[in-house]
Every structure is written in C-alpha cells, then in structure tokens.
Amino acid sequence: MASKNPPPPGVVETLQGYLSNPFRKKQEKTPVGGFGERLANATNNNFRGLIGVLVPVAAFAWQIEKENNALKVKIMWLTMTWFFLTQPVSIPVTGLIPVFVLPMSGVMSTVKTCGCYLTEYVMLLIISSMIVVLLNNSGVDRRICLWLLCSGDSCQYSGKRLVFKASVAAYFLSMFCSRLIVTSTLTQLVTNAITKLDSGRKDPDNNPDFITMRNIINNSIQTASSIGSVAFFHTAMVTILFRGAFVEFAPDKKEYPDIFNYLQYSAFAFPLSFVMFLINVSYHMMLINWCLDKGMSVSKMEELQSYFNQSRKEIPRKVSLHERLSVLFLIIVIITFFFRWNQWVDSWGEFRRDLDSPEIPRVKDTTVAAIFVIILHIIPKSYGFVQFLDAEKKSELPPLKAESAILWWRFVDNNVNYGYIFLFGACQAITKAARITGLDKEISEGAGAAITGKSWNFGIFIVVLVATILANLTTSVAACAVWIPFVLCCSVDAPLPWPSKVYVAAMGVGIASSFGFCLPFLYTPAYFCHNTGKVPIGKMIKYNIAAVLICMLCLYFALLIWAPYLFDPDDMGFMPVDAPVPAGATKATTTAAEGGAGGDGGGGDGGGGGGGL
C-alpha cells in the first residue's frame, strides 16, 4: 500500500519555522582558519580582480616618471593589454582607460582624446552594424538556415552531411548578416534536434555518440561563421578596426590612398575565406569519422529529419514582401559599396574628387552606409497603405495601425554592440599618443626590431602568429585594438619595405584576429558554441587547434602571394599623400593659413614628446 503524503504544516508549525527558540542551543559554526586560509578564500573567489588590478597599479606606482610621456603611454598600453587578458572588468570598460589616463598624465587633452572615440570608422562601425542586421530583422536568415538544413532526403542527415549543410549556411549568411545571430540560430536548431534524438530510445550498437556529434557540428558552425564574416568589410568589427587604424595612422593633413575600398578588399578576402572554409569543412568532416566509430541508423536519420521539418513548419510558407525587400536592398547596398571607389574601373565616387588629391575620394563608405540606413528606416516593409486607396468596402481596409519600416529601429537598437565603440576609440588614442610622445620611434628601434629586423616573410609570420594567439586569449576586437598599434609603430623608420608595405601587416592583424575559435568570449561565435551548443571548453580547444593553424597558414600565404599582386602590382608600396582640402579652398591658401596659425600655437599637447601628429 502506497504511503500517504504528510499533511501540510499548520499555522503553529509555520511560525515556529520563522521564530527561533531562544533556549535552544545554537549550532556550532565551523571556524575559519588562520590568515592563510582567509587569504586563500579571497584569492579563490576574487583572483581575477586581484591579479588584474594589483599588477597594473604596481606598474604605475613603480615605473612612472613625471616628465617621460612615452613611458606613461607605454604603461597605459600594457595595462590595457593586461586588463584584456585577465578581464577584471568588462572589455568595453577597459577601452575607457585612455580617456582619464592621457589627460591626467598630461599627454593629450580631454578634447583630443575624446575626439579619437568618434572618428569616421567609429561611425562606420555603428552604421554598418545596422545594415548587417537587415536580413536578420526580416527573418530571411532563419528561412535560409532551415531550407539548407532540411534539404535532401533522410540519407542527408548523417553526421558528415549535417556538418556540410550547417557550415555552408553559417559561412554564406555570415557574409551578409550578423554572424552572432546566424551562429545562435543554427546552434539552437542543431542542439535542440540532436538533444531530442539522444533522449530517445538508446541503441548504442547501431548509432554513434550523439553528444560528440553535436559538439563537432556546433564547432563547425562557429568556425565557418567566423571565416565567412571576413569576406566583406561590414560584417566583422575587426575588419573595420584594422582599416580605421591604418588610415588614421597617417600624419596630420595626410591620408593613405583608399586601397582598402570595398571591392579591392573583397577581391582579396573572399577567395581567401572560401579556401579556408573548404579546408575547415573537410577537417570537421574527417573529425566526424575519427571521433565517431559508428554511423547513424536509417531510423535515427528519419527521426532527425522530422525534428528539422517541425522547426521549418513554424515559419510561414510564403515569402513575405518584407523579406523580399530586405534582400533587394541588401543587393543594392553591396553593389553601391563595390563601385564607390576602386583602381580597376571608373567609380561613381569620382565626381567628388580633388585635383590636388586624386587618390583620395571625398565620399567614403560611411556616407554610403548612412544613406541606406536612412532609406531603410523610411520605406515601409509592405505596401499596406495602398489598400486604403483601393478598398471599396470598409471590410477590405487593413488594420488602422502604422507599418514599421524595412529596418525596424527597436530591433536594430537591441542588436548593435555600442560598447565596442570604446575599443575603437582606445585603439586610435593609443596610436595617436604614441606618435605625439615619440613612443612609435622607440618601438621601431627597440621591440619592433624583433619583427622588422627579420626578413619580410618571417616578420609577417610573427605578426599573424601573435594576432592569432591574442585572438584566442581575449575577444577579437580587443586583440586587434592592442596589437595593430604596435605593428603600425614598428614601421616607423624601419628598414624597407616596412614603411611602404605596412598595409599588408595591418590587414594580416585584422583578419587573423577573427580566428578566435578556442575560447568562448562574449560577442564571438565561440560564445554561442559553448553556451547555446553546450560544447565544453576542453572540446573546443581540442577540436579548434588544427582549425586555427589551417586559417593562420592560409592567411599567411595569401598575404605574401595574393595581397601584393592585387593591391600593389607595381611593387611601389603606399605612402601617405595630401588629404583633400576643405570645400572652397585650395592647397596654397590652406598651407598659408596653417603657417600663420603655427606661428602662434606652440608645441601643443605633446610636451616632452616628439613632433605633433
């Protein structure tokens, strides 16, 4: 006979639970040991904050010199690197360190420091991040994901076939929309389906380990998503960051030629990413063979197919006008970006070009992106308003509710990472402070000689290797923000060909910083692989060491062979040229005005340092 459940506690028992008996002997508490045990507890609980903060504080206290501005910038730079690696505070907050260190130490004024945080490429980051979510906003990305995953009969749902289909979806969509949303969507679909499959009837003699298969598929998704995002400029933050750092490294009133325009960069990056993708998919398909000793039974493949088909039924069968308009406008945006400016064909941006600076267009990618973001926020996502004009009966009228635009602001606002503005600004502030104080020349003559003193091929290998390692120790943007200023400073007064070909090294840093596959940092595809896909960190490291090496070597050979042929076929290199003068002015009047102002101005912010930027 089954035992009855005990009756619920009454009022008296409930009150006794809240009111302690003053005459009852209190339970003895385990005493904390001596000072050593207390210190161990504090260290175990707060080791990240203690190590992350105490080391930089000690460096500032012991190494700082009042009149040595270059040393102040160096310690600030190292402090930010240490903060990025240990993360005692969030990474975007670390990007604010130059805002108070540089003015307080007398290196740069607050106005000039804050000016680094809203440059042309910071604006490009914000606006292009809005264009990136265009397909995600309309739901086209989820439709394409499910169409690819559900393609084929039941035989197409083995482990290797799923690796291929999921990787193709991640790679293709990450070139045109948010790689984080794409990775999250695909990882959720795959994880939910395989987890349901694993929770069903067990048949270990005829089926593989589904948890291992899930881990490998989710890992292939995040690597393919990271690789695909570097094919075009606007889909990865690090590609915008390296481009901005390179352009802003030019001296005052100078600019580098617009070699990293959309078409030329894509002509380099797309073939490179495609080769990396093919090798990466092949590697993960072989990994399935190595790690799974059995194939899937036909019944399990049919069951897995039914799970994906159930998810596909949740989206409308008919493609909406909103989805069609988002695809159409994305195609127009990319074509407009492609033919704004390049060295091969006549570009529409040439109508705003100065005779004094023929290599520098006035219309940049930021302007193009702003035009389309405004348009996409104006045009409605459907033509329901036309029904008000055509309706003959009251019942034919649509709901009296305003339609949202093609790009819905609330969705955009929730999916744009504004915090990384601080990292872009910090990168520019470090570079500018290094040039003002003369730290760039110290780096070039000192630590930078370890790179530039070697042969060109070996120096590029070191640059790519360090960028790849840093990207697996912290987030990709943080790794690029602290490493690319160092690489640019190495080129100052360095042996040839570094001063004129540093663009190759800068591009290597930017693309290699996207190879952070091993650890799940926030705002990276690896984060969703670990948290949504439930892949253990140990498995991520084990599976991705080979993937990182594959991508790094592909990039290295592309920088040595493909980049010079594409960007600089004459092997002349690129040096800064005169920037376009203000509207209505000429170069002669501008030079005269600068000379008159220079007689009154004095030394500027860099007291104790070298020449102004």
C-alpha positions as CSV (number, residue, x, y, z in Angstrom):
1,M,0.0,0.0,0.0
2,A,1.4,3.4,-1.0
3,S,2.3,5.7,1.8
4,K,0.2,8.8,2.2
5,N,1.7,12.3,1.7
6,P,2.2,14.1,5.1
7,P,-0.4,16.8,5.8
8,P,0.7,20.4,5.1
9,P,2.1,22.3,8.1
10,G,-0.3,24.3,10.2
11,V,0.0,27.9,11.4
12,V,1.9,26.9,14.6
13,E,4.5,24.9,12.7
14,T,4.9,27.7,10.2
15,L,5.5,30.3,12.9
16,Q,8.0,28.0,14.6
17,G,9.9,27.8,11.4
18,Y,10.3,31.6,11.3
19,L,10.8,32.3,15.1
20,S,13.8,30.6,16.6
21,N,13.8,29.2,20.1
22,P,15.9,31.4,22.4
23,F,16.6,28.5,24.8
24,R,17.7,26.1,22.1
25,K,21.5,25.6,21.8
26,K,22.8,27.2,18.6
27,Q,24.6,25.0,16.1
28,E,28.4,25.4,16.2
29,K,29.8,27.1,13.2
30,T,33.0,25.8,11.5
31,P,35.6,28.5,12.3
32,V,37.7,29.9,9.5
33,G,41.3,29.1,9.9
34,G,44.2,31.5,10.2
35,F,45.2,34.3,7.9
36,G,46.4,31.9,5.3
37,E,43.0,30.3,4.9
38,R,41.3,33.6,4.7
39,L,43.7,34.8,2.1
40,A,43.2,31.6,0.1
41,N,39.4,32.1,0.2
42,A,39.7,35.7,-1.0
43,T,42.1,34.7,-3.7
44,N,39.9,31.8,-5.0
45,N,36.9,34.0,-5.1
46,N,38.4,37.2,-6.4
47,F,41.6,36.0,-8.2
48,R,40.7,37.7,-11.5
49,G,40.2,41.1,-9.8
50,L,43.2,40.8,-7.6
51,I,45.6,39.8,-10.3
52,G,44.1,42.0,-12.9
53,V,44.2,45.2,-10.8
54,L,47.2,44.9,-8.5
55,V,49.8,44.3,-11.2
56,P,48.9,47.5,-13.2
57,V,48.7,49.5,-10.0
58,A,52.1,48.4,-9.0
59,A,53.5,49.1,-12.5
60,F,52.1,52.7,-12.4
61,A,53.5,53.3,-8.9
62,W,57.0,51.9,-9.5
63,Q,57.7,52.7,-13.2
64,I,56.0,56.0,-13.9
65,E,58.2,59.1,-14.5
66,K,56.8,62.6,-14.3
67,E,58.4,64.0,-17.5
68,N,58.5,60.9,-19.5
69,N,55.3,60.9,-21.5
70,A,56.3,58.0,-23.7
71,L,56.7,55.8,-20.7
72,K,53.3,56.8,-19.4
73,V,51.7,55.8,-22.7
74,K,53.6,52.5,-22.7
75,I,52.4,51.6,-19.2
76,M,48.8,52.5,-20.1
77,W,49.1,50.4,-23.2
78,L,50.4,47.4,-21.2
79,T,47.8,47.9,-18.6
80,M,45.0,47.7,-21.2
81,T,46.6,44.6,-22.6
82,W,46.7,43.0,-19.1
83,F,43.1,44.0,-18.5
84,F,42.0,42.4,-21.8
85,L,43.7,39.2,-20.9
86,T,42.6,38.9,-17.2
87,Q,39.3,40.8,-17.6
88,P,38.9,42.1,-14.0
89,V,36.3,44.4,-15.6
90,S,34.2,44.1,-18.8
91,I,36.2,44.7,-22.0
92,P,34.3,47.8,-23.2
93,V,35.0,49.5,-19.9
94,T,38.8,48.8,-20.4
95,G,38.5,50.9,-23.6
96,L,37.8,54.0,-21.4
97,I,41.2,53.9,-19.7
98,P,42.9,56.4,-22.2
99,V,40.1,58.9,-21.5
100,F,41.3,59.5,-18.0
101,V,45.0,58.4,-18.2
102,L,46.1,60.6,-21.1
103,P,44.6,63.9,-19.9
104,M,45.6,63.3,-16.2
105,S,49.2,62.4,-17.2
106,G,49.4,65.5,-19.5
107,V,49.9,63.6,-22.7
108,M,46.8,64.7,-24.5
109,S,43.9,67.0,-23.7
110,T,40.5,65.6,-22.9
111,V,39.1,67.1,-26.1
112,K,41.7,65.5,-28.3
113,T,41.4,62.2,-26.5
114,C,37.6,62.1,-26.8
115,G,37.9,63.0,-30.4
116,C,39.5,59.6,-31.0
117,Y,36.3,57.9,-29.9
118,L,34.1,59.3,-32.7
119,T,36.1,59.1,-35.9
120,E,35.0,58.2,-39.4
121,Y,35.5,54.5,-38.8
122,V,33.7,54.5,-35.4
123,M,30.7,55.9,-37.3
124,L,31.2,53.2,-39.9
125,L,31.1,50.6,-37.2
126,I,27.8,51.8,-35.8
127,I,26.1,52.4,-39.2
128,S,27.4,49.2,-40.8
129,S,26.3,47.2,-37.8
130,M,22.7,48.4,-38.6
131,I,23.0,47.2,-42.2
132,V,24.3,43.9,-41.0
133,V,21.1,43.0,-39.2
134,L,18.9,43.8,-42.2
135,L,18.3,40.1,-43.2
136,N,18.0,39.1,-39.5
137,N,15.3,41.8,-39.0
138,S,13.1,40.3,-41.7
139,G,13.7,36.7,-40.8
140,V,15.4,35.7,-44.1
141,D,18.4,34.2,-42.3
142,R,16.2,31.7,-40.4
143,R,14.4,30.7,-43.6
144,I,17.6,30.1,-45.4
145,C,19.1,28.2,-42.4
146,L,16.1,25.8,-42.3
147,W,16.0,25.5,-46.1
148,L,19.6,24.3,-46.1
149,L,19.2,22.0,-43.1
150,C,16.0,20.4,-44.4
151,S,17.3,19.9,-47.9
152,G,17.6,16.3,-49.2
153,D,16.1,13.0,-48.1
154,S,16.7,11.2,-44.9
155,C,20.1,10.0,-46.1
156,Q,21.3,13.6,-46.0
157,Y,21.2,13.7,-42.1
158,S,24.3,11.8,-41.2
159,G,26.9,13.5,-39.2
160,K,29.1,14.5,-42.1
161,R,26.2,15.7,-44.2
162,L,25.0,17.8,-41.3
163,V,28.5,19.3,-40.9
164,F,28.5,20.3,-44.5
165,K,25.0,21.8,-44.6
166,A,25.3,23.7,-41.3
167,S,28.7,25.0,-42.2
168,V,27.5,26.2,-45.7
169,A,24.6,28.0,-44.0
170,A,26.9,29.6,-41.4
171,Y,29.5,30.7,-44.0
172,F,27.1,32.1,-46.6
173,L,24.9,34.0,-44.2
174,S,27.8,35.4,-42.1
175,M,29.0,37.2,-45.2
176,F,25.8,39.3,-45.4
177,C,24.3,39.5,-41.9
178,S,25.1,39.3,-38.2
179,R,27.4,36.3,-37.6
180,L,26.3,36.2,-34.0
181,I,22.6,35.9,-34.8
182,V,23.4,33.3,-37.5
183,T,25.5,31.3,-35.2
184,S,22.9,31.4,-32.4
185,T,20.1,30.4,-34.8
186,L,21.9,27.4,-36.3
187,T,23.3,26.3,-33.0
188,Q,19.9,26.3,-31.4
189,L,18.4,24.3,-34.3
190,V,21.1,21.7,-34.3
191,T,21.4,21.4,-30.5
192,N,17.6,21.0,-29.9
193,A,17.3,18.4,-32.7
194,I,20.2,16.2,-31.7
195,T,19.4,16.5,-27.9
196,K,15.9,15.2,-28.6
197,L,17.4,12.4,-30.7
198,D,19.8,11.5,-27.9
199,S,17.0,11.5,-25.3
200,G,15.0,8.9,-27.3
201,R,15.4,5.1,-27.3
202,K,19.0,4.1,-26.9
203,D,20.7,1.8,-29.4
204,P,24.4,2.1,-28.8
205,D,25.2,-0.9,-31.1
206,N,23.8,0.8,-34.2
207,N,24.2,4.5,-33.5
208,P,27.1,6.9,-32.7
209,D,27.7,9.1,-29.7
210,F,25.2,11.9,-30.4
211,I,26.8,14.2,-27.9
212,T,30.1,14.1,-29.6
213,M,28.4,14.5,-33.0
214,R,26.6,17.6,-31.7
215,N,29.8,19.1,-30.3
216,I,31.6,18.7,-33.7
217,I,28.7,20.1,-35.7
218,N,28.3,23.1,-33.4
219,N,32.1,23.7,-33.6
220,S,32.0,23.6,-37.4
221,I,29.2,26.2,-37.3
222,Q,31.1,28.7,-35.2
223,T,34.3,28.4,-37.2
224,A,32.5,28.7,-40.6
225,S,30.7,31.8,-39.2
226,S,33.9,33.5,-38.2
227,I,35.6,32.7,-41.5
228,G,32.6,33.9,-43.6
229,S,32.4,37.2,-41.7
230,V,35.8,38.4,-43.0
231,A,34.8,38.1,-46.7
232,F,33.2,41.6,-46.7
233,F,34.1,44.7,-44.8
234,H,30.9,45.5,-42.9
235,T,30.2,42.0,-41.4
236,A,33.1,41.8,-38.9
237,M,34.2,44.5,-36.4
238,V,37.9,43.7,-36.7
239,T,38.0,44.3,-40.5
240,I,36.6,47.9,-39.9
241,L,39.1,48.3,-37.0
242,F,42.2,47.5,-38.8
243,R,41.2,49.6,-41.8
244,G,40.5,52.6,-39.5
245,A,43.7,52.1,-37.6
246,F,45.7,52.0,-40.8
247,V,44.1,55.1,-42.3
248,E,44.3,57.1,-39.1
249,F,48.0,56.3,-38.7
250,A,48.9,58.8,-41.4
251,P,50.4,62.1,-40.2
252,D,48.2,65.2,-39.8
253,K,46.8,66.6,-43.1
254,K,47.8,63.4,-44.8
255,E,45.9,60.3,-45.8
256,Y,46.8,56.9,-47.2
257,P,45.3,56.1,-50.6
258,D,41.9,54.4,-50.4
259,I,43.4,50.9,-51.1
260,F,41.1,49.1,-48.7
261,N,38.0,50.0,-50.6
262,Y,35.1,47.6,-50.6
263,L,35.8,45.9,-54.0
264,Q,39.6,45.5,-53.6
265,Y,39.3,44.2,-50.1
266,S,36.6,41.7,-51.1
267,A,38.6,40.6,-54.1
268,F,41.4,39.6,-51.6
269,A,39.3,38.4,-48.7
270,F,36.5,36.4,-50.4
271,P,38.8,33.9,-52.2
272,L,40.9,33.6,-49.0
273,S,37.8,32.9,-46.9
274,F,36.4,30.4,-49.4
275,V,39.7,28.4,-49.3
276,M,39.7,28.5,-45.5
277,F,36.1,27.4,-45.5
278,L,36.6,24.4,-47.8
279,I,39.6,23.2,-45.7
280,N,37.8,23.8,-42.5
281,V,34.7,21.8,-43.6
282,S,36.8,19.0,-44.8
283,Y,38.6,18.9,-41.5
284,H,35.4,18.7,-39.5
285,M,34.0,16.0,-41.7
286,M,37.2,14.0,-41.1
287,L,36.8,14.8,-37.4
288,I,33.4,13.1,-37.5
289,N,35.0,10.0,-39.0
290,W,37.8,10.0,-36.4
291,C,35.6,10.6,-33.3
292,L,32.5,8.5,-34.2
293,D,33.1,4.8,-34.6
294,K,29.6,4.1,-35.9
295,G,27.3,5.7,-38.5
296,M,23.6,6.6,-37.8
297,S,20.9,4.1,-38.4
298,V,18.2,4.9,-41.0
299,S,15.5,5.3,-38.4
300,K,17.6,7.8,-36.4
301,M,18.2,9.9,-39.6
302,E,14.5,9.9,-40.4
303,E,13.8,11.0,-36.8
304,L,16.3,13.8,-37.1
305,Q,14.8,14.9,-40.3
306,S,11.4,15.1,-38.7
307,Y,12.7,17.4,-36.0
308,F,14.2,19.8,-38.5
309,N,11.0,19.7,-40.6
310,Q,9.0,20.6,-37.5
311,S,11.1,23.7,-37.0
312,R,10.6,24.6,-40.7
313,K,6.8,24.4,-40.3
314,E,7.0,27.2,-37.7
315,I,7.9,29.8,-40.3
316,P,5.3,31.0,-42.9
317,R,5.5,29.0,-46.1
318,K,5.0,32.1,-48.3
319,V,7.9,34.6,-48.5
320,S,6.7,38.0,-47.3
321,L,7.2,41.3,-49.1
322,H,9.4,42.4,-46.1
323,E,11.8,39.6,-46.8
324,R,12.0,40.3,-50.5
325,L,12.6,44.0,-49.9
326,S,15.4,43.3,-47.4
327,V,17.2,41.0,-49.9
328,L,16.7,43.5,-52.7
329,F,18.1,46.5,-50.7
330,L,21.0,44.4,-49.4
331,I,22.0,43.6,-53.0
332,I,21.7,47.4,-53.9
333,V,23.8,48.3,-50.8
334,I,26.6,45.9,-51.7
335,I,26.7,47.0,-55.4
336,T,26.9,50.6,-54.3
337,F,29.7,49.8,-51.9
338,F,31.6,47.8,-54.6
339,F,31.6,50.6,-57.2
340,R,32.1,53.6,-54.9
341,W,35.8,53.6,-55.5
342,N,38.5,51.2,-56.8
343,Q,41.5,51.2,-59.0
344,W,40.2,49.0,-61.8
345,V,37.1,50.6,-63.2
346,D,35.5,54.1,-63.2
347,S,33.7,54.6,-59.9
348,W,30.7,56.8,-59.1
349,G,32.6,58.3,-56.2
350,E,35.0,60.1,-58.6
351,F,32.6,63.0,-59.0
352,R,33.7,64.3,-55.6
353,R,37.5,64.1,-56.1
354,D,40.0,66.9,-55.7
355,L,42.6,67.7,-58.3
356,D,45.1,68.2,-55.6
357,S,44.4,64.8,-54.1
358,P,43.3,62.5,-56.9
359,E,44.0,59.3,-54.9
360,I,41.6,60.3,-52.1
361,P,37.8,60.3,-52.6
362,R,35.7,62.6,-50.5
363,V,32.8,60.2,-50.4
364,K,33.7,57.3,-48.1
365,D,31.9,54.1,-47.1
366,T,30.5,55.7,-44.0
367,T,28.5,58.1,-46.2
368,V,27.1,55.3,-48.3
369,A,26.1,53.3,-45.3
370,A,24.4,56.3,-43.7
371,I,22.4,56.9,-46.9
372,F,20.9,53.4,-46.9
373,V,20.3,53.3,-43.2
374,I,18.1,56.4,-43.5
375,I,16.3,55.0,-46.6
376,L,15.7,51.7,-44.9
377,H,14.2,53.5,-41.9
378,I,11.8,55.4,-44.2
379,I,10.4,52.9,-46.6
380,P,7.7,50.7,-45.1
381,K,8.1,46.9,-45.1
382,S,5.0,46.4,-47.1
383,Y,2.5,48.3,-49.2
384,G,-0.5,48.0,-46.9
385,F,-1.1,51.8,-47.2
386,V,-2.1,51.3,-50.8
387,Q,-5.1,49.3,-49.7
388,F,-6.6,52.4,-48.1
389,L,-6.8,53.9,-51.6
390,D,-8.0,50.7,-53.5
391,A,-10.5,49.4,-50.9
392,E,-14.2,49.7,-52.0
393,K,-15.7,48.3,-48.8
394,K,-14.9,49.0,-45.2
395,S,-14.3,45.3,-44.6
396,E,-11.4,45.4,-47.1
397,L,-9.5,48.0,-45.1
398,P,-6.3,46.8,-43.3
399,P,-5.9,47.4,-39.6
400,L,-5.6,51.0,-38.6
401,K,-2.0,50.7,-37.5
402,A,1.1,52.3,-38.8
403,E,3.6,49.9,-40.6
404,S,7.1,49.7,-39.4
405,A,10.0,50.3,-41.9
406,I,12.1,47.7,-43.6
407,L,14.7,48.2,-40.9
408,W,12.9,48.3,-37.5
409,W,14.7,50.6,-35.1
410,R,14.0,48.7,-31.9
411,F,15.5,45.5,-33.4
412,V,18.5,47.5,-34.6
413,D,19.0,49.1,-31.3
414,N,18.9,45.8,-29.4
415,N,21.4,44.1,-31.7
416,V,24.1,46.8,-32.3
417,N,27.0,46.5,-29.9
418,Y,27.6,50.1,-28.9
419,G,30.1,49.2,-26.2
420,Y,32.8,48.3,-28.7
421,I,33.0,52.0,-29.7
422,F,35.3,52.4,-26.7
423,L,37.7,49.8,-28.1
424,F,37.8,51.5,-31.4
425,G,38.5,54.8,-29.7
426,A,41.1,53.3,-27.4
427,C,43.0,51.9,-30.4
428,Q,43.1,55.3,-32.1
429,A,44.0,57.0,-28.8
430,I,46.9,54.7,-28.2
431,T,48.2,55.2,-31.8
432,K,47.9,59.0,-31.6
433,A,49.5,59.2,-28.2
434,A,52.4,57.0,-29.3
435,R,53.1,59.3,-32.3
436,I,52.8,62.5,-30.2
437,T,55.2,61.3,-27.5
438,G,57.7,59.6,-29.8
439,L,56.9,56.2,-28.5
440,D,56.5,54.9,-32.0
441,K,60.2,55.5,-32.8
442,E,61.2,53.9,-29.5
443,I,59.2,50.8,-30.5
444,S,60.6,50.8,-34.0
445,E,64.2,50.9,-32.7
446,G,63.6,48.6,-29.8
447,A,61.0,45.8,-29.5
448,G,59.8,46.4,-33.1
449,A,63.1,45.4,-34.5
450,A,62.3,41.8,-33.5
451,I,59.8,41.9,-36.3
452,T,61.2,44.4,-38.8
453,G,64.8,43.3,-38.3
454,K,63.9,39.8,-39.7
455,S,63.2,39.1,-43.3
456,W,59.9,40.4,-44.7
457,N,58.4,36.9,-44.9
458,F,59.3,35.9,-41.3
459,G,58.2,39.3,-40.0
460,I,54.7,38.9,-41.5
461,F,54.6,35.4,-40.0
462,I,55.3,36.8,-36.5
463,V,52.6,39.5,-37.0
464,V,50.0,36.9,-38.0
465,L,51.0,34.4,-35.3
466,V,50.8,36.9,-32.4
467,A,47.4,38.2,-33.7
468,T,46.1,34.7,-33.8
469,I,47.3,33.9,-30.3
470,L,45.9,37.0,-28.8
471,A,42.5,36.4,-30.5
472,N,42.3,33.1,-28.6
473,L,43.2,34.7,-25.3
474,T,40.7,37.6,-25.4
475,T,38.0,38.9,-27.7
476,S,38.9,39.5,-31.4
477,V,38.3,43.3,-31.2
478,A,40.4,43.7,-28.0
479,A,43.2,41.6,-29.5
480,C,43.3,43.8,-32.7
481,A,43.0,47.0,-30.6
482,V,46.2,46.4,-28.7
483,W,48.3,44.6,-31.4
484,I,47.7,46.7,-34.5
485,P,49.1,50.0,-33.0
486,F,52.3,48.1,-32.2
487,V,52.6,46.7,-35.7
488,L,52.0,50.2,-37.2
489,C,54.5,51.8,-34.9
490,C,57.1,49.1,-35.9
491,S,57.0,50.5,-39.4
492,V,58.2,54.0,-38.4
493,D,61.8,54.5,-39.6
494,A,62.0,50.7,-40.2
495,P,64.1,49.1,-42.9
496,L,62.4,48.7,-46.3
497,P,59.9,47.6,-47.3
498,W,58.1,48.1,-44.0
499,P,57.2,51.8,-44.2
500,S,55.5,51.5,-47.6
501,K,54.1,48.0,-47.2
502,V,52.8,48.0,-43.6
503,Y,49.3,47.8,-45.1
504,V,50.0,44.0,-45.6
505,A,50.8,43.6,-41.9
506,A,47.8,45.7,-40.9
507,M,45.4,43.5,-42.9
508,G,47.0,40.4,-41.5
509,V,46.3,41.6,-38.0
510,G,42.7,42.4,-38.8
511,I,41.8,39.1,-40.5
512,A,43.9,36.9,-38.1
513,S,42.0,38.5,-35.1
514,S,38.9,36.7,-36.4
515,F,40.4,33.3,-35.7
516,G,39.5,33.2,-32.0
517,F,37.8,29.7,-32.2
518,C,39.1,28.2,-28.9
519,L,37.6,30.1,-26.0
520,P,34.0,31.4,-25.6
521,F,34.4,35.1,-25.2
522,L,31.4,37.4,-25.3
523,Y,30.3,38.7,-28.7
524,T,32.1,35.9,-30.6
525,P,30.6,32.9,-32.3
526,A,32.5,30.7,-29.9
527,Y,30.4,32.1,-27.1
528,F,27.2,30.6,-28.6
529,C,29.1,27.3,-29.4
530,H,29.8,26.9,-25.7
531,N,26.7,28.4,-24.0
532,T,23.9,27.5,-26.5
533,G,25.6,24.5,-28.1
534,K,26.8,23.0,-24.8
535,V,30.2,22.3,-26.1
536,P,32.8,22.0,-23.3
537,I,35.7,24.4,-23.4
538,G,38.1,21.4,-23.4
539,K,36.5,20.0,-26.5
540,M,36.5,23.4,-28.2
541,I,40.3,23.8,-27.6
542,K,40.9,20.2,-28.8
543,Y,38.9,20.5,-32.0
544,N,40.0,24.0,-32.9
545,I,43.8,23.9,-32.6
546,A,44.0,22.4,-36.1
547,A,41.3,24.8,-37.4
548,V,43.3,27.9,-36.1
549,L,46.5,26.6,-37.7
550,I,44.8,26.0,-41.0
551,C,43.4,29.5,-41.2
552,M,46.6,31.1,-40.0
553,L,48.7,29.4,-42.6
554,C,46.2,30.2,-45.4
555,L,46.2,33.9,-44.4
556,Y,50.0,34.0,-44.2
557,F,50.5,32.6,-47.8
558,A,47.7,34.9,-49.1
559,L,49.4,38.0,-47.6
560,L,52.7,37.1,-49.3
561,I,51.4,36.0,-52.7
562,W,47.9,37.3,-53.3
563,A,47.9,40.7,-51.5
564,P,50.9,42.3,-53.3
565,Y,49.6,41.2,-56.7
566,L,46.2,42.6,-56.0
567,F,46.9,45.8,-54.2
568,D,50.3,46.8,-55.4
569,P,51.1,45.1,-58.8
570,D,53.9,47.7,-59.5
571,D,55.6,46.9,-56.1
572,M,55.9,50.5,-55.2
573,G,54.2,50.4,-51.8
574,F,51.9,53.1,-50.4
575,M,52.8,56.2,-48.5
576,P,50.6,59.0,-47.1
577,V,49.5,61.7,-49.6
578,D,48.0,65.1,-49.1
579,A,44.4,65.0,-47.8
580,P,41.6,66.8,-49.6
581,V,41.4,70.4,-48.7
582,P,38.2,72.0,-47.3
583,A,35.5,72.9,-49.7
584,G,36.1,76.2,-51.5
585,A,39.8,76.3,-50.5
586,T,43.0,75.5,-52.4
587,K,46.2,73.9,-51.3
588,A,48.0,77.2,-51.4
589,T,45.5,79.0,-49.2
590,T,45.4,76.1,-46.8
591,T,49.1,76.0,-46.4
592,A,49.3,79.7,-45.8
593,A,46.6,79.5,-43.1
594,E,48.4,76.7,-41.4
595,G,51.7,78.6,-41.4
596,G,50.1,81.7,-39.9
597,A,48.4,79.6,-37.2
598,G,51.6,77.7,-36.5
599,G,53.4,80.9,-35.5
600,D,51.1,81.4,-32.6
601,G,50.4,77.9,-31.5
602,G,53.5,76.5,-29.9
603,G,54.0,72.9,-29.0
604,G,50.5,71.5,-28.5
605,D,49.7,68.6,-26.2
606,G,52.8,66.5,-26.5
607,G,55.1,68.3,-24.0
608,G,58.1,66.1,-23.5
609,G,57.4,64.1,-26.7
610,G,58.2,64.3,-30.4
611,G,56.5,66.2,-33.2
612,G,52.8,66.6,-33.3
613,L,50.6,64.1,-35.2
